[in-house]
Amino acid sequence: MILQAVFDLIRNVIKVVFGWINLPAMPEAVTSVIDELFALLRGSVGMLGVFVDLSMLKILLPVLLIVINFEHVWKFTMFILRKIPFLGIE
């Protein structure tokens, strides 16, 4: 579901940016393959739910991403804090 939401978001951004260009519709074979892929992904997530509590996974996944990318998160946070002049962070 998360991947589908991300793909829908990307599709909508592409539609807004390139909406003025008349693109042909995707072939039926491609759309059926993509639908089958999402069906397989949904089934896999259901099987994962047997072994892992999905409510805990929803909490731990963002925490894991922040821990893995801590350096980038730290640099971004400091960049934002440096833009606030009255804090005096150099």
KAJO-V867762 format. One record per backbone hydrogen bond with DSSP energy under -1.0 kcal/mol. CO is the residue of the C=O (numbers start at 1). NH is the residue of the N-H. Records with the same first field share a line. If there is no record, write none. Layout:
CO: NH / NH
This chain:
1: 5
2: 6
3: 7
4: 8
5: 9
6: 10
7: 11
8: 12
9: 13
10: 14
11: 15
12: 16
13: 17
14: 18
18: 21
21: 23
27: 31
28: 32
29: 33
30: 34
31: 35
32: 36
33: 37
34: 38
35: 39
36: 40
37: 41
38: 42
39: 43
40: 44
41: 45
42: 46
43: 47
44: 48
45: 49
47: 50
48: 52
53: 57
54: 58
56: 60
57: 61
59: 63
60: 64
61: 65
62: 66
63: 67
64: 68
65: 69
67: 70
69: 73
70: 74
71: 75
72: 76
73: 77
74: 78
75: 79
76: 80
77: 81
78: 82
81: 84
84: 87
